[in-house]
Structures are given as structure tokens and as C-alpha cells.
Amino acid sequence: MGMKARQPEMLVGDIDAAQCPSRVVLDHVTSRWGTLVLLMLRSGTHRFGELRRRIGSVSEKMLTQTLRVLEEDGFVQRTVFAEVPPRVEYALTEMGAEVAEHLAALGAWVEQNLPRVMAARGNKPL
């Protein structure tokens, strides 16, 4: 009898484990720029310059790195158009839209509770 090929085991995240890859993904999604990129792309497709202006105070290098990581993780789709000069657009993938929805809920909570946070800080500036 022939032997059956062994099926690869599914990776299941265990965020409690120090070496779990889910921590790396969480870091990408919740990084300062990662969160803002995902939230900005909720409104639709944007070019690099548009994203940079909307986010504000992000360097070209950091935005490039952030977009690259989010693309590698499957959250952002990068489309290059064969034009002169080349045009590049960024949009959320289906998975990116899902995670951005969760981030938007967190952002809404923060905005709604900002007075409580400021009161807890003794109204010191953030």
C-alpha cells in the first residue's frame, strides 16, 4: 500500500507565546503608521503622495516601509500602472478591510473616551 502524503499542519496563533508569529502581525497592524495607513485606506484607493498628505508627519521612508510590510502581510494591494511617469496605487485587500474595520472600532472608542483619558491624565497634553 502507498503511503499518504502528510498534510501540513495549520498554523494557529497563540498570542501568549513569546515566539508566536501573530505578535509580529499584531505589531505591523498596530504600529503607529500601520494603523493610520489601514484607516486611511478605508476610504478607498490612494496614491503614495495622497496617503502621505492625509497621514501627515510620516517620512517617505517610514511610509514606504509600512506599506511594504502591510503588503507582505496581505493587507494592502499595490498596483503599478505602466504609464510615464509610473503611477502606483494602494488599496485594502479583503483581509485588510477586515482588520481596518476592527481598528476603526478601536479608534472610535478612543475618540469617544478621550475626555475620560484626558481627565485621568489630569488634562495634561498628550
The first five atom37 places (N, CA, C, CB, O) and aatype in JSON, in Angstrom:
{
  "aatype": [12, 7, 12, 11, 0, 1, 5, 14, 6, 12, 10, 19, 7, 3, 9, 3, 0, 0, 5, 4, 14, 15, 1, 19, 19, 10, 3, 8, 19, 16, 15, 1, 17, 7, 16, 10, 19, 10, 10, 12, 10, 1, 15, 7, 16, 8, 1, 13, 7, 6, 10, 1, 1, 1, 9, 7, 15, 19, 15, 6, 11, 12, 10, 16, 5, 16, 10, 1, 19, 10, 6, 6, 3, 7, 13, 19, 5, 1, 16, 19, 13, 0, 6, 19, 14, 14, 1, 19, 6, 18, 0, 10, 16, 6, 12, 7, 0, 6, 19, 0, 6, 8, 10, 0, 0, 10, 7, 0, 17, 19, 6, 5, 2, 10, 14, 1, 19, 12, 0, 0, 1, 7, 2, 11, 14, 10],
  "atom_mask": [
    [1, 1, 1, 1, 1],
    [1, 1, 1, 0, 1],
    [1, 1, 1, 1, 1],
    [1, 1, 1, 1, 1],
    [1, 1, 1, 1, 1],
    [1, 1, 1, 1, 1],
    [1, 1, 1, 1, 1],
    [1, 1, 1, 1, 1],
    [1, 1, 1, 1, 1],
    [1, 1, 1, 1, 1],
    [1, 1, 1, 1, 1],
    [1, 1, 1, 1, 1],
    [1, 1, 1, 0, 1],
    [1, 1, 1, 1, 1],
    [1, 1, 1, 1, 1],
    [1, 1, 1, 1, 1],
    [1, 1, 1, 1, 1],
    [1, 1, 1, 1, 1],
    [1, 1, 1, 1, 1],
    [1, 1, 1, 1, 1],
    [1, 1, 1, 1, 1],
    [1, 1, 1, 1, 1],
    [1, 1, 1, 1, 1],
    [1, 1, 1, 1, 1],
    [1, 1, 1, 1, 1],
    [1, 1, 1, 1, 1],
    [1, 1, 1, 1, 1],
    [1, 1, 1, 1, 1],
    [1, 1, 1, 1, 1],
    [1, 1, 1, 1, 1],
    [1, 1, 1, 1, 1],
    [1, 1, 1, 1, 1],
    [1, 1, 1, 1, 1],
    [1, 1, 1, 0, 1],
    [1, 1, 1, 1, 1],
    [1, 1, 1, 1, 1],
    [1, 1, 1, 1, 1],
    [1, 1, 1, 1, 1],
    [1, 1, 1, 1, 1],
    [1, 1, 1, 1, 1],
    [1, 1, 1, 1, 1],
    [1, 1, 1, 1, 1],
    [1, 1, 1, 1, 1],
    [1, 1, 1, 0, 1],
    [1, 1, 1, 1, 1],
    [1, 1, 1, 1, 1],
    [1, 1, 1, 1, 1],
    [1, 1, 1, 1, 1],
    [1, 1, 1, 0, 1],
    [1, 1, 1, 1, 1],
    [1, 1, 1, 1, 1],
    [1, 1, 1, 1, 1],
    [1, 1, 1, 1, 1],
    [1, 1, 1, 1, 1],
    [1, 1, 1, 1, 1],
    [1, 1, 1, 0, 1],
    [1, 1, 1, 1, 1],
    [1, 1, 1, 1, 1],
    [1, 1, 1, 1, 1],
    [1, 1, 1, 1, 1],
    [1, 1, 1, 1, 1],
    [1, 1, 1, 1, 1],
    [1, 1, 1, 1, 1],
    [1, 1, 1, 1, 1],
    [1, 1, 1, 1, 1],
    [1, 1, 1, 1, 1],
    [1, 1, 1, 1, 1],
    [1, 1, 1, 1, 1],
    [1, 1, 1, 1, 1],
    [1, 1, 1, 1, 1],
    [1, 1, 1, 1, 1],
    [1, 1, 1, 1, 1],
    [1, 1, 1, 1, 1],
    [1, 1, 1, 0, 1],
    [1, 1, 1, 1, 1],
    [1, 1, 1, 1, 1],
    [1, 1, 1, 1, 1],
    [1, 1, 1, 1, 1],
    [1, 1, 1, 1, 1],
    [1, 1, 1, 1, 1],
    [1, 1, 1, 1, 1],
    [1, 1, 1, 1, 1],
    [1, 1, 1, 1, 1],
    [1, 1, 1, 1, 1],
    [1, 1, 1, 1, 1],
    [1, 1, 1, 1, 1],
    [1, 1, 1, 1, 1],
    [1, 1, 1, 1, 1],
    [1, 1, 1, 1, 1],
    [1, 1, 1, 1, 1],
    [1, 1, 1, 1, 1],
    [1, 1, 1, 1, 1],
    [1, 1, 1, 1, 1],
    [1, 1, 1, 1, 1],
    [1, 1, 1, 1, 1],
    [1, 1, 1, 0, 1],
    [1, 1, 1, 1, 1],
    [1, 1, 1, 1, 1],
    [1, 1, 1, 1, 1],
    [1, 1, 1, 1, 1],
    [1, 1, 1, 1, 1],
    [1, 1, 1, 1, 1],
    [1, 1, 1, 1, 1],
    [1, 1, 1, 1, 1],
    [1, 1, 1, 1, 1],
    [1, 1, 1, 1, 1],
    [1, 1, 1, 0, 1],
    [1, 1, 1, 1, 1],
    [1, 1, 1, 1, 1],
    [1, 1, 1, 1, 1],
    [1, 1, 1, 1, 1],
    [1, 1, 1, 1, 1],
    [1, 1, 1, 1, 1],
    [1, 1, 1, 1, 1],
    [1, 1, 1, 1, 1],
    [1, 1, 1, 1, 1],
    [1, 1, 1, 1, 1],
    [1, 1, 1, 1, 1],
    [1, 1, 1, 1, 1],
    [1, 1, 1, 1, 1],
    [1, 1, 1, 1, 1],
    [1, 1, 1, 0, 1],
    [1, 1, 1, 1, 1],
    [1, 1, 1, 1, 1],
    [1, 1, 1, 1, 1],
    [1, 1, 1, 1, 1]
  ],
  "atom_positions": [
    [[0.82, -1.17, 0.0], [0.0, 0.0, 0.0], [0.87, 1.24, 0.0], [-0.93, -0.01, 1.18], [1.91, 1.29, 0.65]],
    [[0.42, 2.25, -0.74], [1.15, 3.52, -0.8], [0.93, 4.32, 0.47], [0.0, 0.0, 0.0], [-0.11, 4.21, 1.13]],
    [[1.9, 5.11, 0.8], [1.77, 5.96, 1.98], [1.15, 7.28, 1.57], [3.15, 6.18, 2.68], [1.47, 7.83, 0.52]],
    [[0.28, 7.77, 2.4], [-0.35, 9.06, 2.15], [0.63, 10.18, 2.47], [-1.65, 9.22, 2.98], [1.4, 10.11, 3.44]],
    [[0.58, 11.2, 1.64], [1.41, 12.38, 1.92], [0.89, 13.04, 3.19], [1.41, 13.38, 0.71], [-0.32, 13.17, 3.39]],
    [[1.79, 13.45, 4.0], [1.41, 14.1, 5.24], [0.93, 15.52, 4.97], [2.58, 14.11, 6.23], [1.61, 16.29, 4.28]],
    [[-0.22, 15.86, 5.49], [-0.78, 17.2, 5.33], [-0.05, 18.17, 6.25], [-2.3, 17.2, 5.62], [0.19, 17.85, 7.41]],
    [[0.29, 19.34, 5.73], [0.94, 20.33, 6.62], [-0.04, 20.77, 7.69], [1.44, 21.55, 5.81], [-1.24, 20.93, 7.44]],
    [[0.48, 20.97, 8.9], [-0.37, 21.41, 9.99], [-0.7, 22.88, 9.8], [0.31, 21.18, 11.35], [0.13, 23.67, 9.34]],
    [[-1.93, 23.24, 10.16], [-2.35, 24.64, 10.09], [-1.65, 25.42, 11.2], [-3.89, 24.77, 10.2], [-1.55, 24.95, 12.33]],
    [[-1.19, 26.58, 10.87], [-0.62, 27.45, 11.89], [-1.77, 28.12, 12.64], [0.34, 28.52, 11.27], [-2.63, 28.76, 12.03]],
    [[-1.77, 27.96, 13.91], [-2.78, 28.6, 14.74], [-2.03, 29.54, 15.67], [-3.64, 27.55, 15.53], [-1.05, 29.17, 16.31]],
    [[-2.51, 30.75, 15.74], [-1.83, 31.74, 16.58], [-2.03, 31.48, 18.06], [0.0, 0.0, 0.0], [-3.08, 30.99, 18.48]],
    [[-1.03, 31.81, 18.83], [-1.08, 31.76, 20.29], [-0.35, 33.0, 20.78], [-0.44, 30.42, 20.86], [0.84, 32.97, 21.07]],
    [[-1.09, 34.07, 20.88], [-0.5, 35.37, 21.19], [0.19, 35.39, 22.55], [-1.57, 36.45, 21.15], [1.02, 36.26, 22.82]],
    [[-0.14, 34.42, 23.41], [0.52, 34.32, 24.71], [1.95, 33.8, 24.59], [-0.28, 33.42, 25.64], [2.78, 34.02, 25.47]],
    [[2.24, 33.11, 23.48], [3.57, 32.54, 23.29], [4.52, 33.61, 22.75], [3.52, 31.32, 22.32], [4.21, 34.29, 21.77]],
    [[5.66, 33.75, 23.39], [6.61, 34.81, 23.02], [7.05, 34.74, 21.57], [7.83, 34.75, 23.92], [7.28, 35.78, 20.96]],
    [[7.18, 33.56, 21.01], [7.68, 33.39, 19.65], [6.57, 33.26, 18.61], [8.57, 32.19, 19.57], [6.84, 32.93, 17.46]],
    [[5.34, 33.52, 18.99], [4.22, 33.35, 18.07], [4.27, 34.4, 16.95], [2.87, 33.44, 18.83], [4.43, 35.59, 17.23]],
    [[4.15, 33.96, 15.69], [4.15, 34.92, 14.57], [3.01, 35.92, 14.62], [4.09, 34.17, 13.27], [3.08, 36.98, 14.0]],
    [[1.95, 35.6, 15.36], [0.84, 36.55, 15.44], [1.27, 37.84, 16.11], [-0.34, 35.93, 16.21], [0.68, 38.9, 15.86]],
    [[2.28, 37.78, 16.96], [2.78, 39.01, 17.59], [3.42, 39.94, 16.56], [3.8, 38.67, 18.69], [3.31, 41.16, 16.68]],
    [[4.08, 39.36, 15.57], [4.69, 40.17, 14.52], [3.61, 40.86, 13.7], [5.6, 39.3, 13.61], [3.71, 42.05, 13.39]],
    [[2.58, 40.11, 13.34], [1.46, 40.67, 12.57], [0.78, 41.75, 13.39], [0.45, 39.57, 12.17], [0.45, 42.82, 12.86]],
    [[0.55, 41.49, 14.67], [-0.09, 42.48, 15.54], [0.75, 43.76, 15.59], [-0.28, 41.91, 16.96], [0.21, 44.86, 15.58]],
    [[2.06, 43.6, 15.64], [2.95, 44.75, 15.65], [2.81, 45.56, 14.36], [4.4, 44.3, 15.83], [2.78, 46.79, 14.41]],
    [[2.72, 44.89, 13.22], [2.56, 45.59, 11.94], [1.24, 46.36, 11.89], [2.62, 44.58, 10.77], [1.21, 47.52, 11.46]],
    [[0.18, 45.73, 12.34], [-1.16, 46.33, 12.26], [-1.32, 47.48, 13.25], [-2.23, 45.27, 12.52], [-1.96, 48.48, 12.95]],
    [[-0.73, 47.32, 14.44], [-0.94, 48.33, 15.48], [0.22, 49.31, 15.62], [-1.17, 47.65, 16.79], [0.25, 50.11, 16.55]],
    [[1.18, 49.24, 14.7], [2.25, 50.24, 14.74], [1.65, 51.61, 14.47], [3.37, 49.9, 13.72], [0.56, 51.73, 13.9]],
    [[2.36, 52.62, 14.86], [1.88, 54.0, 14.68], [1.43, 54.23, 13.24], [2.97, 55.01, 15.06], [0.32, 54.73, 13.0]],
    [[2.27, 53.89, 12.28], [1.96, 54.18, 10.88], [1.08, 53.11, 10.27], [3.24, 54.31, 10.07], [0.26, 53.41, 9.4]],
    [[1.23, 51.87, 10.69], [0.41, 50.79, 10.15], [-1.07, 51.03, 10.4], [0.0, 0.0, 0.0], [-1.89, 50.88, 9.49]],
    [[-1.4, 51.41, 11.61], [-2.8, 51.69, 11.95], [-3.33, 52.84, 11.1], [-2.93, 52.03, 13.45], [-4.43, 52.75, 10.56]],
    [[-2.56, 53.91, 10.99], [-3.03, 55.07, 10.23], [-3.18, 54.75, 8.75], [-2.07, 56.25, 10.4], [-4.14, 55.19, 8.12]],
    [[-2.26, 53.99, 8.17], [-2.37, 53.6, 6.76], [-3.64, 52.79, 6.54], [-1.12, 52.79, 6.31], [-4.4, 53.07, 5.62]],
    [[-3.86, 51.81, 7.38], [-5.06, 50.97, 7.23], [-6.33, 51.79, 7.38], [-5.04, 49.83, 8.26], [-7.29, 51.58, 6.64]],
    [[-6.35, 52.72, 8.32], [-7.53, 53.56, 8.49], [-7.74, 54.5, 7.31], [-7.42, 54.37, 9.78], [-8.87, 54.7, 6.88]],
    [[-6.67, 55.08, 6.78], [-6.79, 55.98, 5.63], [-7.27, 55.25, 4.38], [-5.45, 56.67, 5.35], [-8.03, 55.8, 3.59]],
    [[-6.83, 54.02, 4.21], [-7.21, 53.26, 3.02], [-8.65, 52.76, 3.08], [-6.28, 52.08, 2.83], [-9.17, 52.24, 2.09]],
    [[-9.3, 52.9, 4.23], [-10.72, 52.52, 4.32], [-11.58, 53.36, 3.38], [-11.23, 52.67, 5.76], [-12.63, 52.91, 2.92]],
    [[-11.14, 54.57, 3.09], [-11.93, 55.45, 2.22], [-11.73, 55.15, 0.74], [-11.57, 56.9, 2.49], [-12.39, 55.75, -0.11]],
    [[-10.83, 54.22, 0.42], [-10.63, 53.85, -0.98], [-9.16, 53.83, -1.36], [0.0, 0.0, 0.0], [-8.27, 53.94, -0.52]],
    [[-8.94, 53.7, -2.66], [-7.6, 53.62, -3.22], [-6.91, 54.99, -3.15], [-7.65, 53.12, -4.67], [-7.53, 56.02, -3.4]],
    [[-5.62, 54.96, -2.81], [-4.85, 56.2, -2.73], [-3.47, 56.01, -3.33], [-4.74, 56.68, -1.27], [-2.9, 54.92, -3.3]],
    [[-2.95, 57.09, -3.86], [-1.55, 57.11, -4.3], [-0.68, 57.44, -3.1], [-1.33, 58.14, -5.46], [-1.16, 57.91, -2.07]],
    [[0.61, 57.18, -3.25], [1.57, 57.37, -2.17], [1.5, 58.79, -1.6], [2.98, 57.07, -2.66], [1.38, 58.97, -0.39]],
    [[1.57, 59.78, -2.48], [1.56, 61.18, -2.03], [0.29, 61.54, -1.29], [0.0, 0.0, 0.0], [0.32, 62.3, -0.32]],
    [[-0.84, 61.01, -1.76], [-2.12, 61.27, -1.08], [-2.1, 60.71, 0.34], [-3.29, 60.67, -1.88], [-2.51, 61.37, 1.29]],
    [[-1.61, 59.48, 0.46], [-1.52, 58.86, 1.78], [-0.62, 59.67, 2.7], [-1.0, 57.41, 1.67], [-0.95, 59.91, 3.86]],
    [[0.51, 60.09, 2.18], [1.47, 60.85, 3.0], [0.86, 62.16, 3.48], [2.75, 61.13, 2.2], [1.04, 62.54, 4.63]],
    [[0.13, 62.84, 2.6], [-0.51, 64.1, 3.0], [-1.62, 63.86, 4.03], [-1.1, 64.81, 1.76], [-1.73, 64.6, 5.01]],
    [[-2.42, 62.83, 3.81], [-3.53, 62.55, 4.73], [-3.02, 62.16, 6.11], [-4.41, 61.43, 4.18], [-3.59, 62.56, 7.13]],
    [[-1.95, 61.37, 6.15], [-1.41, 60.93, 7.44], [-0.67, 62.07, 8.12], [-0.48, 59.72, 7.25], [-0.83, 62.29, 9.32]],
    [[0.13, 62.79, 7.36], [0.9, 63.91, 7.92], [2.02, 63.41, 8.82], [0.0, 0.0, 0.0], [1.86, 62.39, 9.5]],
    [[3.1, 64.1, 8.84], [4.27, 63.87, 9.69], [4.94, 62.5, 9.54], [3.88, 64.04, 11.1], [5.8, 62.15, 10.35]],
    [[4.57, 61.72, 8.54], [5.26, 60.46, 8.29], [6.31, 60.7, 7.21], [4.26, 59.33, 7.86], [6.04, 61.36, 6.2]],
    [[7.5, 60.17, 7.42], [8.55, 60.34, 6.41], [8.27, 59.41, 5.23], [9.96, 60.06, 7.02], [7.56, 58.41, 5.36]],
    [[8.85, 59.75, 4.11], [8.71, 58.92, 2.91], [9.24, 57.51, 3.18], [9.46, 59.55, 1.71], [8.64, 56.52, 2.76]],
    [[10.36, 57.44, 3.88], [10.98, 56.14, 4.19], [10.06, 55.28, 5.06], [12.33, 56.35, 4.91], [9.87, 54.09, 4.78]],
    [[9.49, 55.87, 6.11], [8.62, 55.11, 7.01], [7.33, 54.67, 6.32], [8.29, 55.94, 8.25], [6.86, 53.56, 6.54]],
    [[6.77, 55.54, 5.49], [5.56, 55.16, 4.78], [5.85, 54.03, 3.8], [4.97, 56.37, 4.04], [5.05, 53.1, 3.67]],
    [[6.97, 54.11, 3.12], [7.36, 53.05, 2.19], [7.51, 51.72, 2.93], [8.68, 53.41, 1.47], [7.0, 50.69, 2.48]],
    [[8.23, 51.74, 4.05], [8.43, 50.52, 4.84], [7.1, 49.96, 5.35], [9.36, 50.8, 6.03], [6.87, 48.76, 5.31]],
    [[6.24, 50.84, 5.82], [4.95, 50.41, 6.36], [4.09, 49.79, 5.27], [4.22, 51.6, 7.0], [3.49, 48.74, 5.48]],
    [[4.02, 50.43, 4.12], [3.23, 49.89, 3.02], [3.78, 48.54, 2.57], [3.21, 50.88, 1.83], [3.02, 47.62, 2.26]],
    [[5.1, 48.42, 2.53], [5.73, 47.16, 2.11], [5.36, 46.02, 3.06], [7.27, 47.32, 2.04], [5.0, 44.93, 2.61]],
    [[5.44, 46.27, 4.36], [5.12, 45.24, 5.36], [3.64, 44.87, 5.29], [5.48, 45.73, 6.78], [3.3, 43.69, 5.35]],
    [[2.77, 45.86, 5.17], [1.34, 45.58, 5.1], [0.98, 44.82, 3.82], [0.54, 46.88, 5.19], [0.06, 44.01, 3.81]],
    [[1.71, 45.1, 2.75], [1.52, 44.36, 1.5], [1.98, 42.9, 1.68], [2.3, 45.04, 0.34], [1.29, 41.98, 1.26]],
    [[3.13, 42.71, 2.3], [3.65, 41.36, 2.54], [2.71, 40.54, 3.41], [5.03, 41.43, 3.18], [2.57, 39.33, 3.23]],
    [[2.05, 41.21, 4.38], [1.12, 40.52, 5.27], [-0.23, 40.26, 4.6], [0.91, 41.35, 6.53], [-1.07, 39.54, 5.15]],
    [[-0.45, 40.83, 3.41], [-1.7, 40.59, 2.69], [-2.81, 41.56, 3.01], [0.0, 0.0, 0.0], [-3.97, 41.31, 2.68]],
    [[-2.48, 42.7, 3.64], [-3.49, 43.68, 4.0], [-3.66, 44.79, 2.96], [-3.15, 44.3, 5.32], [-4.73, 45.39, 2.84]],
    [[-2.61, 45.04, 2.2], [-2.61, 46.13, 1.22], [-2.22, 45.57, -0.14], [-1.64, 47.27, 1.65], [-1.32, 44.74, -0.26]],
    [[-2.92, 46.05, -1.15], [-2.58, 45.69, -2.53], [-1.95, 46.89, -3.21], [-3.84, 45.21, -3.32], [-2.49, 48.0, -3.17]],
    [[-0.8, 46.66, -3.82], [-0.06, 47.71, -4.54], [-0.23, 47.45, -6.02], [1.47, 47.74, -4.14], [0.07, 46.36, -6.5]],
    [[-0.72, 48.46, -6.75], [-0.91, 48.33, -8.19], [-0.06, 49.37, -8.9], [-2.41, 48.5, -8.58], [-0.15, 50.56, -8.63]],
    [[0.78, 48.89, -9.81], [1.65, 49.77, -10.59], [1.07, 49.85, -12.0], [3.14, 49.25, -10.61], [0.82, 48.83, -12.64]],
    [[0.87, 51.07, -12.48], [0.35, 51.29, -13.82], [1.51, 51.65, -14.75], [-0.73, 52.41, -13.82], [2.36, 52.48, -14.41]],
    [[1.53, 51.03, -15.91], [2.6, 51.26, -16.89], [2.35, 52.58, -17.62], [2.69, 50.09, -17.92], [1.89, 52.6, -18.76]],
    [[2.65, 53.65, -16.95], [2.48, 55.0, -17.5], [3.78, 55.75, -17.31], [1.28, 55.76, -16.83], [4.66, 55.31, -16.57]],
    [[3.89, 56.87, -17.98], [5.05, 57.73, -17.78], [4.53, 59.06, -17.27], [5.88, 57.9, -19.11], [3.79, 59.73, -18.0]],
    [[4.88, 59.48, -16.08], [5.62, 58.72, -15.07], [4.76, 57.59, -14.51], [6.09, 59.65, -13.93], [3.53, 57.64, -14.6]],
    [[5.4, 56.56, -13.92], [4.63, 55.43, -13.39], [3.68, 55.89, -12.28], [5.59, 54.35, -12.86], [4.0, 56.76, -11.47]],
    [[2.52, 55.29, -12.27], [1.53, 55.6, -11.23], [1.38, 54.35, -10.37], [0.13, 56.04, -11.86], [1.23, 53.25, -10.89]],
    [[1.41, 54.53, -9.06], [1.27, 53.43, -8.11], [0.11, 53.78, -7.18], [2.59, 53.18, -7.3], [0.02, 54.88, -6.66]],
    [[-0.78, 52.81, -7.0], [-1.93, 53.0, -6.11], [-1.96, 51.89, -5.06], [-3.25, 53.01, -6.91], [-1.51, 50.77, -5.29]],
    [[-2.49, 52.25, -3.91], [-2.6, 51.34, -2.79], [-4.06, 51.22, -2.38], [-1.73, 51.82, -1.6], [-4.79, 52.2, -2.34]],
    [[-4.47, 49.99, -2.09], [-5.84, 49.73, -1.66], [-5.83, 48.6, -0.65], [-6.76, 49.39, -2.88], [-4.87, 47.82, -0.59]],
    [[-6.88, 48.51, 0.14], [-7.0, 47.41, 1.08], [-7.43, 46.15, 0.34], [-8.0, 47.75, 2.19], [-8.24, 46.2, -0.59]],
    [[-6.89, 45.03, 0.76], [-7.38, 43.74, 0.3], [-8.62, 43.41, 1.15], [-6.27, 42.61, 0.43], [-8.99, 44.18, 2.04]],
    [[-9.25, 42.3, 0.86], [-10.41, 41.9, 1.67], [-10.0, 41.73, 3.14], [-11.02, 40.59, 1.13], [-10.7, 42.16, 4.04]],
    [[-8.86, 41.09, 3.35], [-8.37, 40.88, 4.71], [-7.99, 42.21, 5.35], [-7.15, 39.92, 4.71], [-8.22, 42.42, 6.55]],
    [[-7.41, 43.12, 4.56], [-7.06, 44.44, 5.06], [-8.29, 45.22, 5.49], [0.0, 0.0, 0.0], [-8.26, 45.93, 6.5]],
    [[-9.38, 45.1, 4.72], [-10.63, 45.77, 5.08], [-11.18, 45.22, 6.4], [-11.67, 45.61, 3.95], [-11.73, 45.97, 7.21]],
    [[-11.02, 43.92, 6.6], [-11.49, 43.31, 7.85], [-10.73, 43.85, 9.05], [-11.34, 41.79, 7.79], [-11.33, 44.25, 10.05]],
    [[-9.4, 43.87, 8.96], [-8.61, 44.35, 10.1], [-8.81, 45.85, 10.29], [-7.1, 44.02, 9.9], [-8.82, 46.32, 11.43]],
    [[-8.97, 46.6, 9.21], [-9.19, 48.04, 9.31], [-10.52, 48.35, 10.0], [-9.16, 48.69, 7.91], [-10.64, 49.36, 10.7]],
    [[-11.5, 47.49, 9.81], [-12.79, 47.67, 10.49], [-12.62, 47.57, 12.01], [-13.82, 46.63, 9.99], [-13.21, 48.34, 12.76]],
    [[-11.81, 46.61, 12.44], [-11.54, 46.46, 13.87], [-10.76, 47.66, 14.41], [-10.76, 45.16, 14.14], [-11.04, 48.14, 15.52]],
    [[-9.8, 48.14, 13.64], [-9.04, 49.32, 14.06], [-9.93, 50.55, 14.13], [-7.87, 49.58, 13.09], [-9.75, 51.4, 15.01]],
    [[-10.88, 50.66, 13.2], [-11.8, 51.8, 13.22], [-12.66, 51.77, 14.48], [-12.7, 51.79, 11.96], [-12.96, 52.81, 15.06]],
    [[-13.07, 50.58, 14.9], [-13.85, 50.46, 16.13], [-13.01, 50.9, 17.34], [-14.34, 49.0, 16.33], [-13.52, 51.6, 18.22]],
    [[-11.75, 50.51, 17.36], [-10.86, 50.93, 18.44], [-10.67, 52.45, 18.39], [-9.5, 50.22, 18.34], [-10.72, 53.11, 19.43]],
    [[-10.47, 52.99, 17.19], [-10.31, 54.44, 17.04], [-11.55, 55.19, 17.51], [0.0, 0.0, 0.0], [-11.43, 56.23, 18.15]],
    [[-12.73, 54.66, 17.2], [-13.98, 55.3, 17.63], [-14.07, 55.28, 19.16], [-15.2, 54.59, 17.01], [-14.5, 56.26, 19.77]],
    [[-13.66, 54.17, 19.76], [-13.68, 54.09, 21.22], [-12.76, 55.15, 21.81], [-13.27, 52.67, 21.7], [-13.13, 55.84, 22.76]],
    [[-11.56, 55.27, 21.25], [-10.6, 56.25, 21.76], [-11.18, 57.66, 21.64], [-9.24, 56.15, 21.0], [-11.1, 58.45, 22.58]],
    [[-11.75, 57.98, 20.48], [-12.31, 59.32, 20.29], [-13.46, 59.59, 21.26], [-12.8, 59.48, 18.85], [-13.56, 60.69, 21.81]],
    [[-14.32, 58.6, 21.47], [-15.45, 58.78, 22.38], [-15.01, 58.92, 23.82], [-16.42, 57.62, 22.24], [-15.66, 59.59, 24.62]],
    [[-13.92, 58.28, 24.16], [-13.46, 58.27, 25.55], [-12.29, 59.21, 25.82], [-13.07, 56.88, 25.93], [-11.71, 59.18, 26.9]],
    [[-11.95, 60.03, 24.84], [-10.84, 60.96, 25.02], [-11.02, 61.87, 26.23], [-10.67, 61.79, 23.77], [-10.05, 62.12, 26.95]],
    [[-12.22, 62.39, 26.49], [-12.37, 63.21, 27.7], [-12.02, 62.45, 28.98], [-13.8, 63.73, 27.81], [-11.42, 63.02, 29.89]],
    [[-12.37, 61.17, 29.06], [-12.04, 60.36, 30.23], [-10.53, 60.15, 30.33], [-12.76, 59.01, 30.17], [-9.96, 60.2, 31.42]],
    [[-9.9, 59.92, 29.19], [-8.45, 59.72, 29.18], [-7.76, 61.01, 29.62], [-7.96, 59.29, 27.78], [-6.83, 60.98, 30.44]],
    [[-8.21, 62.12, 29.08], [-7.6, 63.41, 29.44], [-7.81, 63.7, 30.93], [-8.19, 64.55, 28.58], [-6.91, 64.23, 31.58]],
    [[-8.97, 63.38, 31.46], [-9.22, 63.59, 32.88], [-8.3, 62.71, 33.72], [-10.7, 63.29, 33.22], [-7.78, 63.15, 34.75]],
    [[-8.09, 61.47, 33.28], [-7.19, 60.57, 34.02], [-5.76, 61.09, 33.99], [-7.24, 59.16, 33.42], [-4.99, 60.85, 34.92]],
    [[-5.39, 61.8, 32.93], [-4.06, 62.39, 32.81], [-3.96, 63.73, 33.54], [-3.69, 62.58, 31.33], [-2.91, 64.37, 33.53]],
    [[-5.05, 64.15, 34.15], [-5.04, 65.45, 34.81], [-5.06, 66.57, 33.78], [0.0, 0.0, 0.0], [-4.56, 67.66, 34.03]],
    [[-5.62, 66.28, 32.61], [-5.72, 67.21, 31.48], [-4.38, 67.7, 30.99], [-6.56, 68.39, 31.87], [-4.28, 68.77, 30.38]],
    [[-3.33, 66.9, 31.25], [-2.01, 67.21, 30.67], [-2.06, 66.88, 29.18], [-0.86, 66.41, 31.39], [-2.72, 65.93, 28.77]],
    [[-1.36, 67.66, 28.37], [-1.34, 67.36, 26.93], [-0.75, 65.97, 26.66], [-0.53, 68.43, 26.17], [0.1, 65.48, 27.4]],
    [[-1.22, 65.36, 25.6], [-0.73, 64.03, 25.23], [0.67, 64.08, 24.69], [-1.64, 63.39, 24.21], [1.23, 63.05, 24.34]]
  ]
}
